[in-house]
Amino acid sequence: MTLDLSLLPDGGISWLDGSGPESGIVLSTRIRLARNLQGRAFTIRSSEADLEATRDEVLGAARQVAPLRQASLFHLDELDLLERQVLHERHLVSKEIAGFEQGRPVRRGAAVLTNGQLGVMVNEEDHLRMQSLRSGLDLVRAYATIERFDAELGTRLAFAFHPEFGYLTACPTNAGTGLRASVLIHLPGLVLTKEIAKVLQGLSQVGLTFRGLYGEGSEVVGNFFQLSNQTTLGKSEEDLLDHLGAMVRQVIDYELQAREMLGREALAVIADKVWRAYGLLRYARTLSFEETMNLLSGVRLGVGLNMIPDVSVYTLNKLLIFTQPAHVADREGLALSDPELPVRRAAFVRELLEADADRRPAAGAEG
């Protein structure tokens, strides 16, 4: 592989550190802004020459803005499948721009310029998709970062804008603000108490939607959900973010209540589930991706309930990313289809959990 993610601060996944607000339940906050260049056809109707011209114009302008002056550039149309999947697993690129959607190969001129927390995808569904990513529930700071970048970039590029409809986008549902805000949240309590369907239905009734770990089209695994706004037209950015933030805080309250009830009424059952998950992760010799995600969910619940003292949130977050197929294959020098992947995944999980246990002070030790 030629992909060198060491050029990115923290490998582009600084949000793994668990430093943000509510990071025990909310893993990350992401805000995207969709923009298109004035007078230029949308990407789906652009020729290869037009796509390359768009890429060069956008990247040239983005390089002039301070946060991305020294950012890492990846040309998606020059990367192989494994390299693109690693970027996708790190939440640095979308499924569409990575060319994972059936019948839609990687577009000519597709690229991402990123410093990890802030980036811009070029020639995805829209000419630009700016992205800000932060640890925990941090909508305010995530938006402040991307708003400054959008304003500065807007002085160098002419964005397609209509006085009535706002920013014009390839998909009408993104028009207006062009804003999509989402939080990646862990809700095992609501799943175990069978309240999750009611909560998700309530969110859909107030203009929010949910998806899996990797957004649109992805399945829910390990009780991880992406909650995001559905509408972008007719409301200001601040209103959209305030609404999402209020609803997410309500979901967090529901989740905490569910965990409290489980700890009160089914403590032995939950403790057994949690410690079985930890034991399997700590000693298993082969692990599939889906099994790993579900076991990590159980251990994360145990950490949240103060049942397991040996595991840090950072380690759990790191395992969430580094046990995914492309990361295992890349680290071990294997193909994505190699039957050895589950064995190598299990070995990596054991290694990280053992290191966490070794860092725990011995009983009676000072400090």
C-alpha positions, 0 to 999 in steps of 0.5 A: 500500500502507498497510503501513508496516514502517518502524515495526518495528525493522530492518523486522522482519527483524533476523535478517538481520544474520548475527550469530548462532551458525553464521550462515554455514549457519543463517540463523535460529532460530524458536520458536513456542508454541501457546496457546488461551483456556480456555472458548472454542471453537477458532478453526475453530468460533468465530463472527465475534463470538467471534473478535473478542472473542478478538482484543481480549482477547489484544491487550489482555493482550499490550500490557501486557507490556513487549516488546510495549507499543510493538509494531506491530499488523497486522490481517490481515483488513484487509490486501490480498493483497500486504500479507499476502504481504509479512508472510509473506515476512518470516516475521512471519506464517504461511501459514494466518493470511495466508489463503493456504491453499486454501478458507481465507480470512483469519479475522475477527479475525486479527492479529499484534502484533510487534516483529520478534524477538517477536510473537503471531499471534491467531486462526491455527489456535489463539487465540495463536501466540507467536513468537520469531525470532533470527539463526543457531542460537540456540535457548537465547536464542530460547526464553528470550525467548518463555518470559518472554513466555509466563509474563507473558501467562499471568498475564493470560490463562487458557490451556486446560490439562489436567493429563495432556495439557498445553496444549490445541491445535486440532491434537492434534500440537501438544498438550503443550508447544505448542512448535514450534522450527525452524531455517532452514539452507542445505545445498548441500554435502549436496545436491551430494554427494547425501547429503541424502536420507540425512541427512533420512531420519535426521532423520525417524527421530529425531523431526524433520521438514523443510520448505521455506523457508516451512514446512509446504506450501512447496517446498525452493528454493535448498537452504534447509531448515527443520528442526523438531521433530515431537512436542510431547507427552511431553517438556519444552521443554528436552528438545525444544530440546536434541534439536533443537540436537544434531541440527542441530549434527550436520547442520552437521558433515555439511554442513561435511564435504561442503563440504570433500570438494567443495573437495578432490575437485571444486574446479574444478567447484565454483568454476565453479558458484559463479562462474557463479552470481555472474556471472549475479546480477551481470549478468543482466537478468531473473531469476525467483524460483526462479532467484534462489534457486538462484543465491544458493545457489551464491554463498552456498556460494562465500562459505562456501568463501572463494571470493568475497570481495566478498559479505557474508552480510548482503547474501545474507540481504537478497537472500533476502527482498527478491527475493521476489515481494511485496517486488519488487512492493511496492518497484516499485509493481507487481502480483504478476502484472506481467511486469515483476517479473523485470526489476526483480528483476534490477536490484535484485540487480545494485544490491546486489551492485555496492554490496558490491563497491564497499565492498571495499578496493582491492588494496594499500589499508590498513585 
